[in-house]
Amino acid sequence: MNTANENTTASANSGRRPDWVVKAPRTRGKSPGLIRIGVAWDREDGGICLRLTGNQLVTGDLYIYPAAEGGAQ
């Protein structure tokens, strides 16, 4: 994917609700669990556009849940 395609995808997704919610294991704090770190959209070419929130350093697994099934909480 080139930069032009990335910019087109980002602007095209900005008005749509995400199809997926991206979560990662909580590494700090008392309670174990997953924290939301981003969202993703299905692409017309069969791929997924992933947008992380903030500046994460991801060292483990990412878990992606359908947003329509309550994964957005």
KEMIDO-867393 format. One record per residue: residue number from 1; residue in three letters; x, y, z of N, C-alpha, C, CB in turn. Coordinates in steps of 0.02 Angstrom, whole numbers, plus 50000, padded with zeros to 5 digits. Glycine has a CB too. Example, Ala and Ser with C-alpha at 12.3 -4.5 7.8 and 13.67 -1.06 7.14 Angstrom:
<sites>
<site seq="1" type="ALA" n_xx="50660" n_yy="49716" n_zz="50390" ca_xx="50615" ca_yy="49775" ca_zz="50390" c_xx="50660" c_yy="49835" c_zz="50390" cb_xx="50565" cb_yy="49776" cb_zz="50452"/>
<site seq="2" type="SER" n_xx="50642" n_yy="49888" n_zz="50354" ca_xx="50684" ca_yy="49947" ca_zz="50357" c_xx="50645" c_yy="50002" c_zz="50394" cb_xx="50704" cb_yy="49970" cb_zz="50286"/>
</sites>
This chain:
<sites>
<site seq="1" type="MET" n_xx="50043" n_yy="49941" n_zz="50000" ca_xx="50000" ca_yy="50000" ca_zz="50000" c_xx="50045" c_yy="50061" c_zz="50000" cb_xx="49951" cb_yy="50000" cb_zz="50061"/>
<site seq="2" type="ASN" n_xx="50030" n_yy="50109" n_zz="49959" ca_xx="50070" ca_yy="50170" ca_zz="49958" c_xx="50036" c_yy="50224" c_zz="49999" cb_xx="50080" cb_yy="50194" cb_zz="49886"/>
<site seq="3" type="THR" n_xx="50072" n_yy="50280" n_zz="50008" ca_xx="50047" ca_yy="50334" ca_zz="50050" c_xx="49981" c_yy="50362" c_zz="50025" cb_xx="50098" cb_yy="50389" cb_zz="50055"/>
<site seq="4" type="ALA" n_xx="49972" n_yy="50368" n_zz="49960" ca_xx="49909" ca_yy="50394" ca_zz="49933" c_xx="49852" c_yy="50349" c_zz="49953" cb_xx="49913" cb_yy="50400" cb_zz="49856"/>
<site seq="5" type="ASN" n_xx="49859" n_yy="50284" n_zz="49948" ca_xx="49806" ca_yy="50238" ca_zz="49968" c_xx="49792" c_yy="50242" c_zz="50043" cb_xx="49825" cb_yy="50166" cb_zz="49949"/>
<site seq="6" type="GLU" n_xx="49845" n_yy="50249" n_zz="50084" ca_xx="49836" ca_yy="50253" ca_zz="50156" c_xx="49795" c_yy="50315" c_zz="50173" cb_xx="49904" cb_yy="50254" cb_zz="50192"/>
<site seq="7" type="ASN" n_xx="49811" n_yy="50372" n_zz="50142" ca_xx="49775" ca_yy="50434" ca_zz="50156" c_xx="49702" c_yy="50429" c_zz="50133" cb_xx="49808" cb_yy="50493" cb_zz="50123"/>
<site seq="8" type="THR" n_xx="49690" n_yy="50398" n_zz="50076" ca_xx="49622" ca_yy="50389" ca_zz="50051" c_xx="49582" c_yy="50345" c_zz="50099" cb_xx="49623" cb_yy="50359" cb_zz="49980"/>
<site seq="9" type="THR" n_xx="49613" n_yy="50291" n_zz="50122" ca_xx="49579" ca_yy="50245" ca_zz="50168" c_xx="49563" c_yy="50280" c_zz="50234" cb_xx="49622" cb_yy="50183" cb_zz="50181"/>
<site seq="10" type="ALA" n_xx="49610" n_yy="50317" n_zz="50261" ca_xx="49599" ca_yy="50351" ca_zz="50324" c_xx="49542" c_yy="50401" c_zz="50319" cb_xx="49663" cb_yy="50386" cb_zz="50347"/>
<site seq="11" type="SER" n_xx="49540" n_yy="50440" n_zz="50266" ca_xx="49487" ca_yy="50490" ca_zz="50260" c_xx="49420" c_yy="50457" c_zz="50245" cb_xx="49504" cb_yy="50540" cb_zz="50206"/>
<site seq="12" type="ALA" n_xx="49421" n_yy="50402" n_zz="50208" ca_xx="49358" ca_yy="50367" ca_zz="50192" c_xx="49328" c_yy="50335" c_zz="50255" cb_xx="49371" cb_yy="50313" cb_zz="50138"/>
<site seq="13" type="ASN" n_xx="49370" n_yy="50312" n_zz="50301" ca_xx="49345" ca_yy="50280" ca_zz="50361" c_xx="49324" c_yy="50329" c_zz="50415" cb_xx="49398" cb_yy="50235" cb_zz="50389"/>
<site seq="14" type="SER" n_xx="49344" n_yy="50392" n_zz="50410" ca_xx="49331" ca_yy="50439" ca_zz="50463" c_xx="49256" c_yy="50451" c_zz="50474" cb_xx="49365" cb_yy="50505" cb_zz="50448"/>
<site seq="15" type="GLY" n_xx="49214" n_yy="50441" n_zz="50424" ca_xx="49143" ca_yy="50452" ca_zz="50432" c_xx="49104" c_yy="50388" c_zz="50448" cb_xx="49115" cb_yy="50483" cb_zz="50371"/>
<site seq="16" type="ARG" n_xx="49137" n_yy="50331" n_zz="50445" ca_xx="49104" ca_yy="50267" ca_zz="50457" c_xx="49117" c_yy="50243" c_zz="50528" cb_xx="49128" cb_yy="50214" cb_zz="50407"/>
<site seq="17" type="ARG" n_xx="49069" n_yy="50207" n_zz="50555" ca_xx="49080" ca_yy="50174" ca_zz="50620" c_xx="49127" c_yy="50116" c_zz="50608" cb_xx="49013" cb_yy="50150" cb_zz="50652"/>
<site seq="18" type="PRO" n_xx="49171" n_yy="50101" n_zz="50655" ca_xx="49217" ca_yy="50045" ca_zz="50646" c_xx="49181" c_yy="49978" c_zz="50643" cb_xx="49268" cb_yy="50044" cb_zz="50703"/>
<site seq="19" type="ASP" n_xx="49209" n_yy="49932" n_zz="50605" ca_xx="49183" ca_yy="49864" ca_zz="50602" c_xx="49212" c_yy="49820" c_zz="50658" cb_xx="49197" cb_yy="49832" cb_zz="50534"/>
<site seq="20" type="TRP" n_xx="49271" n_yy="49840" n_zz="50682" ca_xx="49308" ca_yy="49800" ca_zz="50731" c_xx="49334" c_yy="49845" c_zz="50788" cb_xx="49366" cb_yy="49764" cb_zz="50697"/>
<site seq="21" type="VAL" n_xx="49342" n_yy="49815" n_zz="50846" ca_xx="49373" ca_yy="49848" ca_zz="50904" c_xx="49437" c_yy="49809" c_zz="50919" cb_xx="49325" cb_yy="49850" cb_zz="50966"/>
<site seq="22" type="VAL" n_xx="49492" n_yy="49844" n_zz="50929" ca_xx="49557" ca_yy="49813" ca_zz="50940" c_xx="49575" c_yy="49820" c_zz="51014" cb_xx="49613" cb_yy="49845" cb_zz="50895"/>
<site seq="23" type="LYS" n_xx="49593" n_yy="49765" n_zz="51046" ca_xx="49611" ca_yy="49765" ca_zz="51117" c_xx="49677" c_yy="49728" c_zz="51128" cb_xx="49555" cb_yy="49732" cb_zz="51159"/>
<site seq="24" type="ALA" n_xx="49709" n_yy="49745" n_zz="51183" ca_xx="49773" ca_yy="49713" ca_zz="51202" c_xx="49770" c_yy="49697" c_zz="51276" cb_xx="49834" cb_yy="49760" cb_zz="51186"/>
<site seq="25" type="PRO" n_xx="49809" n_yy="49648" n_zz="51298" ca_xx="49809" ca_yy="49631" ca_zz="51370" c_xx="49833" c_yy="49690" c_zz="51412" cb_xx="49854" cb_yy="49570" cb_zz="51382"/>
<site seq="26" type="ARG" n_xx="49800" n_yy="49700" n_zz="51468" ca_xx="49820" ca_yy="49752" ca_zz="51515" c_xx="49885" c_yy="49730" c_zz="51548" cb_xx="49764" cb_yy="49766" cb_zz="51569"/>
<site seq="27" type="THR" n_xx="49935" n_yy="49773" n_zz="51547" ca_xx="50000" ca_yy="49754" ca_zz="51575" c_xx="50013" c_yy="49789" c_zz="51641" cb_xx="50055" cb_yy="49770" cb_zz="51527"/>
<site seq="28" type="ARG" n_xx="49973" n_yy="49838" n_zz="51659" ca_xx="49982" ca_yy="49874" ca_zz="51722" c_xx="49917" c_yy="49874" c_zz="51761" cb_xx="50007" cb_yy="49946" cb_zz="51710"/>
<site seq="29" type="GLY" n_xx="49923" n_yy="49882" n_zz="51826" ca_xx="49864" ca_yy="49885" ca_zz="51867" c_xx="49848" c_yy="49818" c_zz="51900" cb_xx="49804" cb_yy="49908" cb_zz="51826"/>
<site seq="30" type="LYS" n_xx="49797" n_yy="49819" n_zz="51941" ca_xx="49780" ca_yy="49760" ca_zz="51980" c_xx="49739" c_yy="49708" c_zz="51942" cb_xx="49742" cb_yy="49780" cb_zz="52041"/>
<site seq="31" type="SER" n_xx="49691" n_yy="49731" n_zz="51902" ca_xx="49646" ca_yy="49683" ca_zz="51871" c_xx="49670" c_yy="49663" c_zz="51801" cb_xx="49575" cb_yy="49712" cb_zz="51866"/>
<site seq="32" type="PRO" n_xx="49677" n_yy="49598" n_zz="51789" ca_xx="49695" ca_yy="49576" ca_zz="51721" c_xx="49636" c_yy="49585" c_zz="51674" cb_xx="49719" cb_yy="49502" cb_zz="51722"/>
<site seq="33" type="GLY" n_xx="49649" n_yy="49588" n_zz="51612" ca_xx="49596" ca_yy="49596" ca_zz="51563" c_xx="49622" c_yy="49628" c_zz="51500" cb_xx="49538" cb_yy="49638" cb_zz="51592"/>
<site seq="34" type="LEU" n_xx="49577" n_yy="49652" n_zz="51459" ca_xx="49595" ca_yy="49682" ca_zz="51396" c_xx="49576" c_yy="49756" c_zz="51397" cb_xx="49561" cb_yy="49646" cb_zz="51337"/>
<site seq="35" type="ILE" n_xx="49617" n_yy="49797" n_zz="51365" ca_xx="49601" ca_yy="49868" ca_zz="51358" c_xx="49596" c_yy="49885" c_zz="51284" cb_xx="49655" cb_yy="49912" cb_zz="51393"/>
<site seq="36" type="ARG" n_xx="49552" n_yy="49930" n_zz="51268" ca_xx="49541" ca_yy="49951" ca_zz="51198" c_xx="49599" c_yy="49996" c_zz="51177" cb_xx="49473" cb_yy="49988" cb_zz="51190"/>
<site seq="37" type="ILE" n_xx="49631" n_yy="49979" n_zz="51121" ca_xx="49686" ca_yy="50020" ca_zz="51097" c_xx="49675" c_yy="50046" c_zz="51026" cb_xx="49750" cb_yy="49980" cb_zz="51099"/>
<site seq="38" type="GLY" n_xx="49618" n_yy="50030" n_zz="50996" ca_xx="49606" ca_yy="50054" ca_zz="50929" c_xx="49543" c_yy="50024" c_zz="50899" cb_xx="49664" cb_yy="50040" cb_zz="50884"/>
<site seq="39" type="VAL" n_xx="49534" n_yy="50039" n_zz="50835" ca_xx="49477" ca_yy="50014" ca_zz="50797" c_xx="49501" c_yy="49994" c_zz="50727" cb_xx="49420" cb_yy="50067" cb_zz="50793"/>
<site seq="40" type="ALA" n_xx="49457" n_yy="49960" n_zz="50690" ca_xx="49475" ca_yy="49939" ca_zz="50622" c_xx="49413" c_yy="49937" c_zz="50578" cb_xx="49510" cb_yy="49870" cb_zz="50622"/>
<site seq="41" type="TRP" n_xx="49425" n_yy="49943" n_zz="50513" ca_xx="49371" ca_yy="49941" ca_zz="50464" c_xx="49386" c_yy="49889" c_zz="50411" cb_xx="49362" cb_yy="50010" cb_zz="50431"/>
<site seq="42" type="ASP" n_xx="49334" n_yy="49855" n_zz="50387" ca_xx="49342" ca_yy="49810" ca_zz="50330" c_xx="49355" c_yy="49852" c_zz="50268" cb_xx="49278" cb_yy="49765" cb_zz="50320"/>
<site seq="43" type="ARG" n_xx="49398" n_yy="49826" n_zz="50224" ca_xx="49414" ca_yy="49860" ca_zz="50162" c_xx="49382" c_yy="49824" c_zz="50104" cb_xx="49490" cb_yy="49864" cb_zz="50151"/>
<site seq="44" type="GLU" n_xx="49370" n_yy="49859" n_zz="50050" ca_xx="49338" ca_yy="49829" ca_zz="49991" c_xx="49381" c_yy="49775" c_zz="49960" cb_xx="49324" cb_yy="49883" cb_zz="49940"/>
<site seq="45" type="ASP" n_xx="49448" n_yy="49779" n_zz="49969" ca_xx="49492" ca_yy="49730" ca_zz="49939" c_xx="49501" c_yy="49667" c_zz="49983" cb_xx="49560" cb_yy="49761" cb_zz="49926"/>
<site seq="46" type="GLY" n_xx="49462" n_yy="49662" n_zz="50038" ca_xx="49466" ca_yy="49604" ca_zz="50081" c_xx="49512" c_yy="49612" c_zz="50141" cb_xx="49488" cb_yy="49545" cb_zz="50042"/>
<site seq="47" type="GLY" n_xx="49548" n_yy="49667" n_zz="50144" ca_xx="49593" ca_yy="49680" ca_zz="50199" c_xx="49558" c_yy="49717" c_zz="50256" cb_xx="49653" cb_yy="49720" cb_zz="50176"/>
<site seq="48" type="ILE" n_xx="49596" n_yy="49737" n_zz="50305" ca_xx="49571" ca_yy="49774" ca_zz="50362" c_xx="49616" c_yy="49834" c_zz="50373" cb_xx="49568" cb_yy="49729" cb_zz="50426"/>
<site seq="49" type="CYS" n_xx="49586" n_yy="49892" n_zz="50383" ca_xx="49622" ca_yy="49954" ca_zz="50400" c_xx="49622" c_yy="49961" c_zz="50475" cb_xx="49590" cb_yy="50017" cb_zz="50364"/>
<site seq="50" type="LEU" n_xx="49680" n_yy="49961" n_zz="50506" ca_xx="49688" ca_yy="49964" ca_zz="50579" c_xx="49710" c_yy="50034" c_zz="50599" cb_xx="49739" cb_yy="49911" cb_zz="50604"/>
<site seq="51" type="ARG" n_xx="49675" n_yy="50063" n_zz="50648" ca_xx="49694" ca_yy="50129" ca_zz="50674" c_xx="49702" c_yy="50124" c_zz="50750" cb_xx="49642" cb_yy="50184" cb_zz="50655"/>
<site seq="52" type="LEU" n_xx="49765" n_yy="50128" n_zz="50773" ca_xx="49778" ca_yy="50126" ca_zz="50845" c_xx="49769" c_yy="50196" c_zz="50874" cb_xx="49849" cb_yy="50099" cb_zz="50859"/>
<site seq="53" type="THR" n_xx="49749" n_yy="50198" n_zz="50937" ca_xx="49739" ca_yy="50261" ca_zz="50973" c_xx="49802" c_yy="50278" c_zz="51011" cb_xx="49678" cb_yy="50256" cb_zz="51021"/>
<site seq="54" type="GLY" n_xx="49826" n_yy="50339" n_zz="51005" ca_xx="49885" ca_yy="50360" ca_zz="51042" c_xx="49949" c_yy="50331" c_zz="51013" cb_xx="49878" cb_yy="50341" cb_zz="51115"/>
<site seq="55" type="ASN" n_xx="49999" n_yy="50325" n_zz="51055" ca_xx="50065" ca_yy="50299" ca_zz="51035" c_xx="50081" c_yy="50238" c_zz="51077" cb_xx="50120" cb_yy="50353" cb_zz="51042"/>
<site seq="56" type="GLN" n_xx="50054" n_yy="50181" n_zz="51058" ca_xx="50066" ca_yy="50120" ca_zz="51095" c_xx="50131" c_yy="50087" c_zz="51074" cb_xx="50008" cb_yy="50071" cb_zz="51086"/>
<site seq="57" type="LEU" n_xx="50161" n_yy="50053" n_zz="51122" ca_xx="50215" ca_yy="50007" ca_zz="51107" c_xx="50185" c_yy="49938" c_zz="51118" cb_xx="50279" cb_yy="50020" cb_zz="51153"/>
<site seq="58" type="VAL" n_xx="50169" n_yy="49905" n_zz="51064" ca_xx="50134" ca_yy="49840" ca_zz="51068" c_xx="50187" c_yy="49785" c_zz="51066" cb_xx="50082" cb_yy="49832" cb_zz="51010"/>
<site seq="59" type="THR" n_xx="50190" n_yy="49746" n_zz="51119" ca_xx="50239" ca_yy="49692" ca_zz="51122" c_xx="50206" c_yy="49623" c_zz="51124" cb_xx="50283" cb_yy="49701" cb_zz="51183"/>
<site seq="60" type="GLY" n_xx="50142" n_yy="49620" n_zz="51131" ca_xx="50108" ca_yy="49556" ca_zz="51135" c_xx="50055" c_yy="49549" c_zz="51081" cb_xx="50076" cb_yy="49547" cb_zz="51203"/>
<site seq="61" type="ASP" n_xx="50008" n_yy="49507" n_zz="51095" ca_xx="49954" ca_yy="49494" ca_zz="51048" c_xx="49904" c_yy="49551" c_zz="51046" cb_xx="49918" cb_yy="49429" cb_zz="51065"/>
<site seq="62" type="LEU" n_xx="49869" n_yy="49558" n_zz="50990" ca_xx="49812" ca_yy="49603" ca_zz="50983" c_xx="49751" c_yy="49560" c_zz="50972" cb_xx="49823" cb_yy="49654" cb_zz="50925"/>
<site seq="63" type="TYR" n_xx="49695" n_yy="49580" n_zz="51000" ca_xx="49633" ca_yy="49543" ca_zz="50992" c_xx="49583" c_yy="49588" c_zz="50958" cb_xx="49605" cb_yy="49518" cb_zz="51061"/>
<site seq="64" type="ILE" n_xx="49550" n_yy="49563" n_zz="50906" ca_xx="49504" ca_yy="49603" ca_zz="50867" c_xx="49435" c_yy="49572" c_zz="50872" cb_xx="49527" cb_yy="49608" cb_zz="50792"/>
<site seq="65" type="TYR" n_xx="49387" n_yy="49614" n_zz="50894" ca_xx="49318" ca_yy="49592" ca_zz="50905" c_xx="49271" c_yy="49629" c_zz="50858" cb_xx="49297" cb_yy="49602" cb_zz="50978"/>
<site seq="66" type="PRO" n_xx="49218" n_yy="49596" n_zz="50834" ca_xx="49169" ca_yy="49633" ca_zz="50794" c_xx="49137" c_yy="49688" c_zz="50837" cb_xx="49114" cb_yy="49584" cb_zz="50768"/>
<site seq="67" type="ALA" n_xx="49135" n_yy="49748" n_zz="50812" ca_xx="49107" ca_yy="49805" ca_zz="50850" c_xx="49033" c_yy="49795" c_zz="50863" cb_xx="49118" cb_yy="49871" cb_zz="50812"/>
<site seq="68" type="ALA" n_xx="48997" n_yy="49762" n_zz="50818" ca_xx="48925" ca_yy="49752" ca_zz="50825" c_xx="48907" c_yy="49704" c_zz="50881" cb_xx="48895" cb_yy="49727" cb_zz="50761"/>
<site seq="69" type="GLU" n_xx="48955" n_yy="49665" n_zz="50904" ca_xx="48941" ca_yy="49616" ca_zz="50957" c_xx="48961" c_yy="49640" c_zz="51026" cb_xx="48977" cb_yy="49551" cb_zz="50942"/>
<site seq="70" type="GLY" n_xx="48965" n_yy="49705" n_zz="51035" ca_xx="48980" ca_yy="49732" ca_zz="51101" c_xx="49053" c_yy="49737" c_zz="51116" cb_xx="48948" cb_yy="49690" cb_zz="51153"/>
<site seq="71" type="GLY" n_xx="49096" n_yy="49727" n_zz="51068" ca_xx="49168" ca_yy="49732" ca_zz="51080" c_xx="49191" c_yy="49803" c_zz="51091" cb_xx="49205" cb_yy="49703" cb_zz="51024"/>
<site seq="72" type="ALA" n_xx="49147" n_yy="49852" n_zz="51079" ca_xx="49167" ca_yy="49922" ca_zz="51084" c_xx="49170" c_yy="49948" c_zz="51155" cb_xx="49118" cb_yy="49965" cb_zz="51045"/>
<site seq="73" type="GLN" n_xx="49147" n_yy="49910" n_zz="51204" ca_xx="49149" ca_yy="49933" ca_zz="51273" c_xx="49219" c_yy="49935" c_zz="51299" cb_xx="49107" cb_yy="49890" cb_zz="51317"/>
</sites>
